[in-house]
Structure formats: C-alpha cells, structure tokens
Amino acid sequence: MASPETVVKPTTIVDSRGTMCPRPITDLLRAYRNPNVGDIIELLATDPAAKSDSQAWAKRKGNGIIAIIDEKDRVRVQVRILRKGQ
C-alpha cells in the first residue's frame, strides 16, 4: 500500500508480533486511549488479519491509515489519529 518514502515516524509503536486475532486490534484500541489528534500509532503484527482489522477500525473511528507495509516477518500499519472518541 505504501512506498518507503510515505512511511512516517510514529508517535507510538504497538508491538503485537506473535499474537493472533483479536489481540493486535485489542492492543491498537488500548494504545488509542493515549495519543492526541495528529499522532501516529504504528502497529507491528504477524497476524495477517491485522491489516483488514486495522482498516475497518480506522474507518469506523474516523482515523486515517497512512501506510500498510508488508515486510518479511511482519506487517506494519500506521494510523494517524484524526479524531478521538470511544
């Protein structure tokens, strides 16, 4: 989805490698409690469902996916916080 030049430095890194659904999205939800609007949360996951789950969550909450990067041993999902809420 993203080229390396579109990847930005995250404010918060959530490391969910080695866990399976629903843990990566649960970890993302937990991290969402702290950042401010404009911050970037980066989710590291080995569960392939983390990509679609993160996209659905971001859309539902009104936040933006900056990048989804498939790497050799993980996926990185970068989310920009555009609004805060429940």
N, C-alpha and C positions, 0 to 999 in steps of 0.2 A: 504494500500500500504506500509506503513512504520510501523516498530515497534517503541516503545518509545525510544529505545536506538539509533535510527538513526536520531531522531529529533535533530536539532542543534539550537543554539541561533541565532535568526535573527538580522540583522543589522537594518532593517526597518520593522515595523508592519503596515499593511494597514487594517483598520477595516471597512469592508463593511457589517457587520451584519445588517439585517433588510432591505437590498436593494435587488432589483431583476435585472436580466439581462436587460441591459448591464452594469449596474453600477459597479459590482465587477471588471470586466475586465477593465473598464474605470479607476477605482481607481488604479488598478495594473499598467496600462500604465502610469498614472500620476507619480506614485512612481518610475517607471523605469527611469525617466529622471535624477534622482539624484545619485543613488548609483554608485559605482565603480565596475570594474570587480572583481569578488571574493566575493562580498557582497551577503547577503541573504535577500530576501524580503519574509515576511510571510503575506499571505492574509487570513483574517478571514472572513468567509461568511456564510450566512444561505441559500443562493440560491444554490440548488443542481447543477445547470448548471456551477457554478464557477469551479468545478473540471475539466470538459471536456474543458471549455473555456480556463482555465489556461494552460492545457496541450497543446492545439493547439497553443496558443500564444507562449509558451516557445519553442516549436518545430520550429515554423515559424521564431522566432527571434534568434535561436541558443543558447538558455539558457537551464538550466537543472532543472528538477523537482527533488528535494531532497526527499520530502515526501508529501503525501496527507493523512491527518488524519481525519477520521470521528469521531466526538465527539457527545455527547448527543444533544447539541443545536447548533452546528456549524460544519463547515469543516475548517481545516487549511491546506493551501497549501504553501509549502516552495519552493522557486525558487532561485537557485544560478545563479547569473549574470556571464555568461561566455563570453559575448561579448556585446558591446554597439553599438547602431545604431538607425536608425529611427523606 
